Amino acid sequence: MGQLFKAVYPNASKMKYITQAIAKITDEAPIYVTQEGLEVRVLSPDKSMLSIVRIPAMSFEEYSVEGEESFIVASTDLNKIMRRGTRNDVLVMELDRAGNVLNMVFRDRKTGLERVFQLELLPRTPEPVPELNIELGVVVKMMAEDYMNIIGDLKTIGEEAIFAYEENELKISSSEQQKEYVGVFTEGSPLLYVYSSVEKARAVYSIDLLAVTVKPASASKQVTISFDTDKPVKVEYELAGGGQLIYWVVPRVG
């Protein structure tokens, strides 16, 4: 049996931000392929972070799969290969069960030059990772660059970030010893959108984990952040060309 799955993604350089994000969380990337599209769902070993990548079939220039397929590849190797992609490259992915590999081809749009890499499939079947279904009372949207700057500021201070919401204001703060950061954000400055079904909300998150959620910011213009008191924070990117990258980060409680 030869190819069971083939997909052509129009922008290889955008895809590498996704694989960087996956490699930061886990050593293995379970990939699920259906008629609807491609999905990667990764739970960190300590269960502190869940990452979900969804790319619908319509986002690919070409997409075909026989039924449903799932397989695992080493995320570090996947990331190393994807880093070789340039902005001129189209990415072609082909699953070859007979060869036990995922073929990855970078095709230059201008010259037609093809570079072929083979990524060995790991000898395991992906274990199902359920998606979280949690109601969160506060939802804000901002430019991805603004979010990246906020997390960058937090990283200079300490280990924990406090997210607090009250009276249409999002306050993000961190303090340690003689250092402190406080950012107050409202709709229009710089938030693009604010929604709340609760009067107040407060939760504490690891800055190191939040820093991981910044990795795909270069592949998206905006980011949506949802949280609630002592509940996980959801960080969601709409990917250029279609698709989503979602992070769930557990709170620090106590």
Contacts in CASP RR format, 6 or more apart in sequence:
PFRMAT RR
TARGET T0000
AUTHOR 0000-0000-0000
METHOD contacts of the structure
MODEL  1
MGQLFKAVYPNASKMKYITQAIAKITDEAPIYVTQEGLEVRVLSPDKSML
SIVRIPAMSFEEYSVEGEESFIVASTDLNKIMRRGTRNDVLVMELDRAGN
VLNMVFRDRKTGLERVFQLELLPRTPEPVPELNIELGVVVKMMAEDYMNI
IGDLKTIGEEAIFAYEENELKISSSEQQKEYVGVFTEGSPLLYVYSSVEK
ARAVYSIDLLAVTVKPASASKQVTISFDTDKPVKVEYELAGGGQLIYWVV
PRVG
1 97 0 8 1.000
1 98 0 8 1.000
2 96 0 8 1.000
2 97 0 8 1.000
2 98 0 8 1.000
2 99 0 8 1.000
3 94 0 8 1.000
3 95 0 8 1.000
3 96 0 8 1.000
4 65 0 8 1.000
4 66 0 8 1.000
4 69 0 8 1.000
4 95 0 8 1.000
4 97 0 8 1.000
5 33 0 8 1.000
5 64 0 8 1.000
5 65 0 8 1.000
5 66 0 8 1.000
5 69 0 8 1.000
5 93 0 8 1.000
5 94 0 8 1.000
5 95 0 8 1.000
6 62 0 8 1.000
6 63 0 8 1.000
6 64 0 8 1.000
6 65 0 8 1.000
6 92 0 8 1.000
6 93 0 8 1.000
6 94 0 8 1.000
6 95 0 8 1.000
7 33 0 8 1.000
7 38 0 8 1.000
7 60 0 8 1.000
7 62 0 8 1.000
7 63 0 8 1.000
7 64 0 8 1.000
7 92 0 8 1.000
7 93 0 8 1.000
8 60 0 8 1.000
8 61 0 8 1.000
8 62 0 8 1.000
8 63 0 8 1.000
8 90 0 8 1.000
8 91 0 8 1.000
8 92 0 8 1.000
8 93 0 8 1.000
9 15 0 8 1.000
9 55 0 8 1.000
9 59 0 8 1.000
9 60 0 8 1.000
9 61 0 8 1.000
9 90 0 8 1.000
9 91 0 8 1.000
9 92 0 8 1.000
9 93 0 8 1.000
10 60 0 8 1.000
10 61 0 8 1.000
10 90 0 8 1.000
10 241 0 8 1.000
11 87 0 8 1.000
11 90 0 8 1.000
11 91 0 8 1.000
11 240 0 8 1.000
11 241 0 8 1.000
12 82 0 8 1.000
12 85 0 8 1.000
12 86 0 8 1.000
12 87 0 8 1.000
12 89 0 8 1.000
12 90 0 8 1.000
12 91 0 8 1.000
12 106 0 8 1.000
13 85 0 8 1.000
13 86 0 8 1.000
13 87 0 8 1.000
13 89 0 8 1.000
14 219 0 8 1.000
14 239 0 8 1.000
14 240 0 8 1.000
14 241 0 8 1.000
15 82 0 8 1.000
15 91 0 8 1.000
16 79 0 8 1.000
16 82 0 8 1.000
16 83 0 8 1.000
16 85 0 8 1.000
17 215 0 8 1.000
17 216 0 8 1.000
17 217 0 8 1.000
17 218 0 8 1.000
17 219 0 8 1.000
18 40 0 8 1.000
18 53 0 8 1.000
18 216 0 8 1.000
18 219 0 8 1.000
18 239 0 8 1.000
18 245 0 8 1.000
19 29 0 8 1.000
19 75 0 8 1.000
19 78 0 8 1.000
19 79 0 8 1.000
19 82 0 8 1.000
20 79 0 8 1.000
20 82 0 8 1.000
20 83 0 8 1.000
20 215 0 8 1.000
20 216 0 8 1.000
21 51 0 8 1.000
21 53 0 8 1.000
21 212 0 8 1.000
21 215 0 8 1.000
21 216 0 8 1.000
21 245 0 8 1.000
22 29 0 8 1.000
22 40 0 8 1.000
22 42 0 8 1.000
22 51 0 8 1.000
22 53 0 8 1.000
22 75 0 8 1.000
22 78 0 8 1.000
22 79 0 8 1.000
23 29 0 8 1.000
23 75 0 8 1.000
23 76 0 8 1.000
23 78 0 8 1.000
23 79 0 8 1.000
24 212 0 8 1.000
24 215 0 8 1.000
25 42 0 8 1.000
25 44 0 8 1.000
25 49 0 8 1.000
25 51 0 8 1.000
25 75 0 8 1.000
25 212 0 8 1.000
26 42 0 8 1.000
26 43 0 8 1.000
26 44 0 8 1.000
26 45 0 8 1.000
26 75 0 8 1.000
27 74 0 8 1.000
27 75 0 8 1.000
27 76 0 8 1.000
28 72 0 8 1.000
28 73 0 8 1.000
28 74 0 8 1.000
28 75 0 8 1.000
28 122 0 8 1.000
28 124 0 8 1.000
29 40 0 8 1.000
29 42 0 8 1.000
29 72 0 8 1.000
29 73 0 8 1.000
29 74 0 8 1.000
29 75 0 8 1.000
29 78 0 8 1.000
30 40 0 8 1.000
30 41 0 8 1.000
30 42 0 8 1.000
30 70 0 8 1.000
30 71 0 8 1.000
30 72 0 8 1.000
30 126 0 8 1.000
30 127 0 8 1.000
30 129 0 8 1.000
31 38 0 8 1.000
31 39 0 8 1.000
31 40 0 8 1.000
31 70 0 8 1.000
31 71 0 8 1.000
31 72 0 8 1.000
31 73 0 8 1.000
31 102 0 8 1.000
31 126 0 8 1.000
32 38 0 8 1.000
32 39 0 8 1.000
32 40 0 8 1.000
32 41 0 8 1.000
32 68 0 8 1.000
32 69 0 8 1.000
32 70 0 8 1.000
32 126 0 8 1.000
33 39 0 8 1.000
33 65 0 8 1.000
33 68 0 8 1.000
33 69 0 8 1.000
33 70 0 8 1.000
33 95 0 8 1.000
34 65 0 8 1.000
34 67 0 8 1.000
34 68 0 8 1.000
35 57 0 8 1.000
35 65 0 8 1.000
35 67 0 8 1.000
35 68 0 8 1.000
36 56 0 8 1.000
36 57 0 8 1.000
37 54 0 8 1.000
37 55 0 8 1.000
37 56 0 8 1.000
37 57 0 8 1.000
37 60 0 8 1.000
37 63 0 8 1.000
37 65 0 8 1.000
38 53 0 8 1.000
38 54 0 8 1.000
38 55 0 8 1.000
38 57 0 8 1.000
39 52 0 8 1.000
39 53 0 8 1.000
39 54 0 8 1.000
39 55 0 8 1.000
40 51 0 8 1.000
40 52 0 8 1.000
40 53 0 8 1.000
41 50 0 8 1.000
41 51 0 8 1.000
41 52 0 8 1.000
41 53 0 8 1.000
41 129 0 8 1.000
41 131 0 8 1.000
42 50 0 8 1.000
42 51 0 8 1.000
42 52 0 8 1.000
42 75 0 8 1.000
42 129 0 8 1.000
43 49 0 8 1.000
43 50 0 8 1.000
43 129 0 8 1.000
44 50 0 8 1.000
44 51 0 8 1.000
47 250 0 8 1.000
48 206 0 8 1.000
48 209 0 8 1.000
48 249 0 8 1.000
48 250 0 8 1.000
49 209 0 8 1.000
49 212 0 8 1.000
49 247 0 8 1.000
49 248 0 8 1.000
49 249 0 8 1.000
49 250 0 8 1.000
50 129 0 8 1.000
50 131 0 8 1.000
50 132 0 8 1.000
50 247 0 8 1.000
50 248 0 8 1.000
51 245 0 8 1.000
51 246 0 8 1.000
51 247 0 8 1.000
51 248 0 8 1.000
52 131 0 8 1.000
52 244 0 8 1.000
52 245 0 8 1.000
52 246 0 8 1.000
52 247 0 8 1.000
53 243 0 8 1.000
53 244 0 8 1.000
53 245 0 8 1.000
53 246 0 8 1.000
54 243 0 8 1.000
54 244 0 8 1.000
54 245 0 8 1.000
54 246 0 8 1.000
55 239 0 8 1.000
55 242 0 8 1.000
55 243 0 8 1.000
56 242 0 8 1.000
56 243 0 8 1.000
57 63 0 8 1.000
58 242 0 8 1.000
59 239 0 8 1.000
59 241 0 8 1.000
59 242 0 8 1.000
59 243 0 8 1.000
61 90 0 8 1.000
69 95 0 8 1.000
70 125 0 8 1.000
70 126 0 8 1.000
71 95 0 8 1.000
71 102 0 8 1.000
71 121 0 8 1.000
71 122 0 8 1.000
71 126 0 8 1.000
72 121 0 8 1.000
72 122 0 8 1.000
72 124 0 8 1.000
72 125 0 8 1.000
72 126 0 8 1.000
73 102 0 8 1.000
73 119 0 8 1.000
73 120 0 8 1.000
73 121 0 8 1.000
73 122 0 8 1.000
74 119 0 8 1.000
74 120 0 8 1.000
74 122 0 8 1.000
77 119 0 8 1.000
77 120 0 8 1.000
78 119 0 8 1.000
81 104 0 8 1.000
81 117 0 8 1.000
81 119 0 8 1.000
82 91 0 8 1.000
82 104 0 8 1.000
84 106 0 8 1.000
84 115 0 8 1.000
84 117 0 8 1.000
85 91 0 8 1.000
85 106 0 8 1.000
86 106 0 8 1.000
86 108 0 8 1.000
88 108 0 8 1.000
88 109 0 8 1.000
88 110 0 8 1.000
89 106 0 8 1.000
89 107 0 8 1.000
89 108 0 8 1.000
89 109 0 8 1.000
90 106 0 8 1.000
90 107 0 8 1.000
90 109 0 8 1.000
91 104 0 8 1.000
91 105 0 8 1.000
91 106 0 8 1.000
91 107 0 8 1.000
92 103 0 8 1.000
92 104 0 8 1.000
92 105 0 8 1.000
92 106 0 8 1.000
92 107 0 8 1.000
93 102 0 8 1.000
93 103 0 8 1.000
93 104 0 8 1.000
93 105 0 8 1.000
94 102 0 8 1.000
94 103 0 8 1.000
94 105 0 8 1.000
95 102 0 8 1.000
95 103 0 8 1.000
96 102 0 8 1.000
96 103 0 8 1.000
100 120 0 8 1.000
100 121 0 8 1.000
101 118 0 8 1.000
101 119 0 8 1.000
101 120 0 8 1.000
101 121 0 8 1.000
102 118 0 8 1.000
102 119 0 8 1.000
102 121 0 8 1.000
103 116 0 8 1.000
103 117 0 8 1.000
103 118 0 8 1.000
103 119 0 8 1.000
104 116 0 8 1.000
104 117 0 8 1.000
104 118 0 8 1.000
104 119 0 8 1.000
105 114 0 8 1.000
105 115 0 8 1.000
105 116 0 8 1.000
105 117 0 8 1.000
106 114 0 8 1.000
106 115 0 8 1.000
106 117 0 8 1.000
107 113 0 8 1.000
107 114 0 8 1.000
108 114 0 8 1.000
132 232 0 8 1.000
132 234 0 8 1.000
132 248 0 8 1.000
134 228 0 8 1.000
134 231 0 8 1.000
134 232 0 8 1.000
134 234 0 8 1.000
135 228 0 8 1.000
136 226 0 8 1.000
136 227 0 8 1.000
136 228 0 8 1.000
136 231 0 8 1.000
136 234 0 8 1.000
137 196 0 8 1.000
137 197 0 8 1.000
137 198 0 8 1.000
137 201 0 8 1.000
137 226 0 8 1.000
137 227 0 8 1.000
137 228 0 8 1.000
138 165 0 8 1.000
138 170 0 8 1.000
138 195 0 8 1.000
138 196 0 8 1.000
138 198 0 8 1.000
138 201 0 8 1.000
138 226 0 8 1.000
138 227 0 8 1.000
138 228 0 8 1.000
139 193 0 8 1.000
139 194 0 8 1.000
139 195 0 8 1.000
139 196 0 8 1.000
139 224 0 8 1.000
139 225 0 8 1.000
139 226 0 8 1.000
140 170 0 8 1.000
140 185 0 8 1.000
140 191 0 8 1.000
140 193 0 8 1.000
140 194 0 8 1.000
140 195 0 8 1.000
140 224 0 8 1.000
140 225 0 8 1.000
140 226 0 8 1.000
141 191 0 8 1.000
141 192 0 8 1.000
141 193 0 8 1.000
141 222 0 8 1.000
141 223 0 8 1.000
141 224 0 8 1.000
141 225 0 8 1.000
142 185 0 8 1.000
142 190 0 8 1.000
142 191 0 8 1.000
142 192 0 8 1.000
142 222 0 8 1.000
142 223 0 8 1.000
142 225 0 8 1.000
143 190 0 8 1.000
143 192 0 8 1.000
143 221 0 8 1.000
143 222 0 8 1.000
143 223 0 8 1.000
144 217 0 8 1.000
144 218 0 8 1.000
144 220 0 8 1.000
144 221 0 8 1.000
144 222 0 8 1.000
144 223 0 8 1.000
144 237 0 8 1.000
145 217 0 8 1.000
146 190 0 8 1.000
147 214 0 8 1.000
147 217 0 8 1.000
147 223 0 8 1.000
147 225 0 8 1.000
148 214 0 8 1.000
148 217 0 8 1.000
150 172 0 8 1.000
150 183 0 8 1.000
151 207 0 8 1.000
151 210 0 8 1.000
151 211 0 8 1.000
151 213 0 8 1.000
151 214 0 8 1.000
152 211 0 8 1.000
152 214 0 8 1.000
153 181 0 8 1.000
154 161 0 8 1.000
154 172 0 8 1.000
154 174 0 8 1.000
154 181 0 8 1.000
154 207 0 8 1.000
154 210 0 8 1.000
155 207 0 8 1.000
155 211 0 8 1.000
156 179 0 8 1.000
156 181 0 8 1.000
157 174 0 8 1.000
157 175 0 8 1.000
157 176 0 8 1.000
157 179 0 8 1.000
157 180 0 8 1.000
157 181 0 8 1.000
157 207 0 8 1.000
158 174 0 8 1.000
158 175 0 8 1.000
158 176 0 8 1.000
158 179 0 8 1.000
158 207 0 8 1.000
159 176 0 8 1.000
159 206 0 8 1.000
159 207 0 8 1.000
159 208 0 8 1.000
160 174 0 8 1.000
160 204 0 8 1.000
160 205 0 8 1.000
160 206 0 8 1.000
160 207 0 8 1.000
160 252 0 8 1.000
161 172 0 8 1.000
161 173 0 8 1.000
161 174 0 8 1.000
161 204 0 8 1.000
161 205 0 8 1.000
161 206 0 8 1.000
161 207 0 8 1.000
161 210 0 8 1.000
162 171 0 8 1.000
162 172 0 8 1.000
162 173 0 8 1.000
162 174 0 8 1.000
162 202 0 8 1.000
162 203 0 8 1.000
162 204 0 8 1.000
163 170 0 8 1.000
163 171 0 8 1.000
163 172 0 8 1.000
163 201 0 8 1.000
163 202 0 8 1.000
163 203 0 8 1.000
163 204 0 8 1.000
163 205 0 8 1.000
163 227 0 8 1.000
163 233 0 8 1.000
164 170 0 8 1.000
164 171 0 8 1.000
164 172 0 8 1.000
164 173 0 8 1.000
164 200 0 8 1.000
164 201 0 8 1.000
164 202 0 8 1.000
165 171 0 8 1.000
165 196 0 8 1.000
165 198 0 8 1.000
165 200 0 8 1.000
165 201 0 8 1.000
165 202 0 8 1.000
165 227 0 8 1.000
166 199 0 8 1.000
166 200 0 8 1.000
166 201 0 8 1.000
168 186 0 8 1.000
168 187 0 8 1.000
168 194 0 8 1.000
168 196 0 8 1.000
169 184 0 8 1.000
169 185 0 8 1.000
169 186 0 8 1.000
170 184 0 8 1.000
170 185 0 8 1.000
170 186 0 8 1.000
170 191 0 8 1.000
170 194 0 8 1.000
171 182 0 8 1.000
171 183 0 8 1.000
171 184 0 8 1.000
171 185 0 8 1.000
172 181 0 8 1.000
172 182 0 8 1.000
172 183 0 8 1.000
172 185 0 8 1.000
173 180 0 8 1.000
173 181 0 8 1.000
173 182 0 8 1.000
173 183 0 8 1.000
174 180 0 8 1.000
174 181 0 8 1.000
174 207 0 8 1.000
175 181 0 8 1.000
185 191 0 8 1.000
186 194 0 8 1.000
187 193 0 8 1.000
187 194 0 8 1.000
192 222 0 8 1.000
193 224 0 8 1.000
198 228 0 8 1.000
198 229 0 8 1.000
200 229 0 8 1.000
201 227 0 8 1.000
201 228 0 8 1.000
201 229 0 8 1.000
202 229 0 8 1.000
202 230 0 8 1.000
203 227 0 8 1.000
203 228 0 8 1.000
203 229 0 8 1.000
203 230 0 8 1.000
203 231 0 8 1.000
203 233 0 8 1.000
203 251 0 8 1.000
204 251 0 8 1.000
204 252 0 8 1.000
204 253 0 8 1.000
205 233 0 8 1.000
205 249 0 8 1.000
205 251 0 8 1.000
205 252 0 8 1.000
206 249 0 8 1.000
206 252 0 8 1.000
209 249 0 8 1.000
210 233 0 8 1.000
210 235 0 8 1.000
210 249 0 8 1.000
212 247 0 8 1.000
213 235 0 8 1.000
213 247 0 8 1.000
213 249 0 8 1.000
216 237 0 8 1.000
216 239 0 8 1.000
216 245 0 8 1.000
217 223 0 8 1.000
217 237 0 8 1.000
219 237 0 8 1.000
219 239 0 8 1.000
219 240 0 8 1.000
219 245 0 8 1.000
220 237 0 8 1.000
220 238 0 8 1.000
220 239 0 8 1.000
220 240 0 8 1.000
220 245 0 8 1.000
221 238 0 8 1.000
221 240 0 8 1.000
222 237 0 8 1.000
222 238 0 8 1.000
223 235 0 8 1.000
223 236 0 8 1.000
223 237 0 8 1.000
224 234 0 8 1.000
224 235 0 8 1.000
224 236 0 8 1.000
224 237 0 8 1.000
225 233 0 8 1.000
225 234 0 8 1.000
225 235 0 8 1.000
225 236 0 8 1.000
226 233 0 8 1.000
226 234 0 8 1.000
226 236 0 8 1.000
227 233 0 8 1.000
227 234 0 8 1.000
230 251 0 8 1.000
230 253 0 8 1.000
231 251 0 8 1.000
232 248 0 8 1.000
232 249 0 8 1.000
232 250 0 8 1.000
232 251 0 8 1.000
233 248 0 8 1.000
233 249 0 8 1.000
233 251 0 8 1.000
234 246 0 8 1.000
234 247 0 8 1.000
234 248 0 8 1.000
235 246 0 8 1.000
235 247 0 8 1.000
235 249 0 8 1.000
236 244 0 8 1.000
236 245 0 8 1.000
236 246 0 8 1.000
236 247 0 8 1.000
237 244 0 8 1.000
237 245 0 8 1.000
237 246 0 8 1.000
238 244 0 8 1.000
239 245 0 8 1.000
END
